[in-house]
Amino acid sequence: MSFASSRFPNGKKDFSETVFGDGIVGYREAIFGDGDISFDRATFDDGRVYIIGATFGAGNVSFSGATFSASSIHFRGTTFGKGMINFAASNLGKGSLIFDDASFKENSISFRNADINGHLRLQNCENTKTIGEISFRAMRLTGTFILEGNFTCVPDLRSTVMAAHVDLQNTDITPPSYKIFPACAGINVAARHAGQVRRLKELTEQNRHHEAALRFFALERRNMRWTTSLSAGASALDWFYDMACVYGQSVIRPAAFLVGLFAGFAGVYGVLDPCLGARGALGKSAYYTVPFVFNKSARPATTVFRDPVHALTMAQQGFSFIFLFLLGVSLRNRFRL
């Protein structure tokens, strides 16, 4: 049955409870006008469903409760208009669900309680940032699961049952409520994401995706910072950990802070003690930045509390120790030492 290159008018298209039988069902490069499209509780027997390169107008696209006995459904290169894409409670007996190269527009996507006995892939998709919600909650999947894209929503994989590999390596999530520091406007939004973020981290750890696990760990920490589970002091400390090294993901940031400390304090020492000269000021600053490397140019102060230079050297040593430690944490995470 082929509807290839067909043009459907605006309005609701209702294929609910239709039995399509065996063979290929094709909507390749079809253009659906605005309006809802329903395949709810439809039955697809042996064969494949191709909706490749199709274009959907504004409206909901629903396969809720649909049964694919031995069929796979392909949305490769399909463009979705604004609306919901619903596969809730659908059953793919031996088929896969493929959304590779699809394009989205402010969609809400649901695979809640779906039973898929093949693969589920969303790869190389466009405009994933516009997806308002994507839920796989309580989905059962026996094949591989691949989710790629930059999302501003947090995918919900709670209560899912995955029997094969889960690939979240190229899944990047930046919820709009996660600012650098807490603000009351985003607390409730972040709290709602807590369980979803923990499930993502759990899946990446189980599948040995080290870099992805670090990203979701950072997301989990930011989530905690946006809730009431941390005090003001703990939240400030957590913010510093994020800012200084992105929770152990950035090597450049702590290294840059160390270089900044070295250069800044060298200038201060040169101004406070002109007798040092440029070389002496640099050597002194280097000693207090990394004393285990440079240890000959330092000139210890004689007075502990009254000498302002001594107070500066103590501050420099303290900050240098912190950033050296964070640099070590980032290097350990980078090379998995």
N, C-alpha and C positions, 0 to 999 in steps of 0.2 A: 504494500500500500504506500503510495508515494504522493506527497504534497510538496515536492521540491519546487522552489521558486514561486510558491503560491503567495498571493496577496490577500490577506484577511482584513475585512473592514473593521472600523472601530466598533466597540461593543463587546459584550461578554461572549466568549467561545466556550461552549460546554460539551466536554467529551466524558463527563463523569459516568462511571459504571459501564462504559463501553468495553466490549470484548474484542480485542484486535486480532486474536488468533495467531497462527504461526507466520513466520516470514518477517521481512524487514519493513519497519514503519519509518518513513523518511519525511522529514521536514527541512531538508537541506536548503539553506539560503532562503527560507520562507520569511515573509515579513508579516508580523502580527500587529494589527493596529492597537490603539489604546483600548484598555478594558481587561477585565479578569479572564484568565484562561484556566479551566478546570479539567484535570484528568483524575479527579478524586475517585477512589475505589475502582478505577479502570483496571482491566486485566490484559497483560501483554504475555502471550505464550512464547514459544521458542522463536528466537530471532534477535535482532538488534533494533534499537530505536535511535535514529540519527536526527538530531536537531542541530546540525553543524552549520555554523555561519549564519544562523537565523537571527532575526532582529525582533525583539519584543518591545512594544510600546509601554506606556505607563499602565500599571495594573498588576495584580497578583498572578503568579504562575504556581499552580498547586497540583501536586501528585500525592496528596494526603491519602493514605490507606491504599495506594495503588499496589498491584501485585505484578511483578515481573518474574514469571516462572523460570525462564532460563535466558532472560534478555539482559543486555547491557544497554545503558542509555548514555549517549554522547552529546555534550553541549560544547564541543570544541569550537572556539572562535565565535561563540554566540554572544550577542549584545543584549543585556537585560535592561529594561526601563525601570523607572522608579516603582517599587512595590515589593511584596513579599514573595520569596521563593520557598515553597513548602513541600518537603518530603517527609513530614511527620508520619510515623507509623507505617511507612511504605515497606514493602518486602521484596528484596531482590534475591530470588532463590539461588541462582548461580551467576548472576551478572554483576557488572561493575558500574560505577557512576563516575563519569569523567567530565570535569569542567576545565580542562586545559585551555589556556589562551582566551578564556571568556572575559567579558567586560561587564562591570557592575555599575550601578548608579543608585546610591542611597537605598540599598536593599536591606531587608531583614531576611535571614536565611535560617531555616529550621530543618534539622535531621533528627529531631527528638523521637526516641523510641523506634527509629528505623532499624530494620534487620537486613544487613547487606552481606551476602556471602561471596563477595568479590572484592574489588579494590575501590577505594574512594580517593580521587585525586583532584586537587585544585592547584595547578601549577601555572606559572607565567601569566597569571590573571592581571587584568588592568583595573585601576580605580578601586582597589581593595580598601583604601582609606575611607571611602564613602560608605562602606557597609556599616549600618547602624548596630546590627546584632547578628551573631552567627552561633547557633546552638547545635551541639551534637549530643546533648544530654541523654543518657540511658540508651545510646545507640550501640548496637552489636555489630561488629565488623570482623570478618574472618580473613580478609585480604590485607594488603598494605594500605596505610593511610599517609597521604602526603598533603600537607597544607603549607602553602607559600604565600608571601605577600606582606605588605605593610598595613597593619590594622590600627584603627583608633578605638576599636571595641576589643574586649577580651573574649576570645572564643571559649565557649563553655563545653568542656569535655568531661564534666563530672558524671560519675556513675557509668561511664562507657566501659564496654568489654571489648578489648582488642586482642586478637589471637595472633597477629603478625606484627611486622615492623611498623613503627610510628615515626615518621620523618617530620620534625618541626625545626630542622636546622635553619631554614630560610624564612622562619616566621618571626616577624618583628612587630612588637606591639608598643604603641605610645598612646595610652588613653589621654584624652584632653584634660582630665582633672588632675593628672599627676604633674603638678608644677614642681619647681625646685624646692620650695618650702611650703609647709601646710598652710591652708587657708580654709576658713569655715565652709566656703562654697562647694568644696569638693569632697568633704568628709563622707557624706552618705554614698556618693557614687563609688568612691574607693572601697568602702566597706562592703558594698554589694559584690565587688570583684574578688574578695579575699579567697573564697573557695576555688574559684576558677583559676586563679594564678597558681595556687598550691598544686592543683591537679596538673597544670602544664609543666611545672618544675618536676613533679614526680614522673611524668611520662618521659621527659628528656633525660632524666637520670637513669631510668630503667633501660633506655635505648642507647646509652653511652654517648649522648650528644653533649659533650662537655661545654662548648661555647654557648649553645642554646640554654643549657642549665644555668650558666652564669647570668645570662640575660634575664631569665625568669626569676632567678634569685634576687637580682636587682629590682625587678618589678615587684616582687613580694615585699622587699624592704621598703620601697616607696609606698606601697599599699599600707604597710603598718604605720608609716610616718603620717599618713593621711587619716588615720583612725585614732581613736582615743586610747589605744593600747599602749602608747608610749607617752611618757611624761615630756614636759617642755625641754628639760635638759637632755634626755635621751634622744628626743627628736632632733635637737640641734646637733648632737654628736653624730647621729645617723646622717643628717644632711651634710656634715663635713666629710664623712666617709664617701658619700656619693659625689660630692664636688671634687674631692682631692684625687680620687682614682676610679670613680664609677664602680664602686664595690669590688675592687680588685680586677677590673677589666681593662683599665688603661695604664700602660707603662709610661706614656708620654707625659701625662699630667703630673705625677709626683716628680719625675725627672725635671720637668720644666720648673716646678716650684723650688727644687734644690738649686738649679742654676740661678733662679731669681734671688734666692736667699744669698747665694755666694756673691753675686754681683752687687746686690743692694747693700749688704753689710760691708763689703769691701769699700764701697763709696763712703759709707758712714765712718768707718775706721780711718780712712784717709783724711776726712774733714776734721775729726776729733783729735787726731794725732798726726799732724803734717810731717813729723820727723820720720814716719814710717816710709813715706814715698809710695809710689804706685805699686812697686813690686812687693814691698813689705805689707801693704794693706791687702793685696791679693793673697799673699801667703798666709796672713793671719786669718782672713776669711775662709780660705781653703781648709786650714787646720780645724776650725770650729764647725765646718760643714761636713767634712769626711776625715776625721782625725787619724783613722787607721791607714790613710794613704799619705797625707801631708802632715808631718809632725816636727818639722824643724824651724818653721818660720813664726810659730806662735810666741807671743810674749805675754805670759801670765800676768794678770793684774795683781797688785800687792794688797789692795784693800777690797774686802768682800762687799760691803754694803755702800760705801761712799763713792767708789769709782764708777761713773756711768758706763764706761767702756766694759767693765766687768759685768754689769747688769745686761748689757747688750750681748756679750758673748754667751752668757747663760741662756738668754732667750734664743739666740741662734742655735745653740747646741740642742735645746729642747725641740725646736721646730725641725731642725735637721734630722734628729732621731725619728720624729714622727714620719717625715716624708721618706726617709730611708726604709723604715719599716713597711710603709705602704708600697714603696717601689718593690721591695722583696715579695710582698703578697701578690702584686700584679705579675711579677716575673714567674712566681711559682704557678699561678693560674695559667699564664700564657704557655708555659712549657710543661705543665702538669707534673711538677717535681714532687 
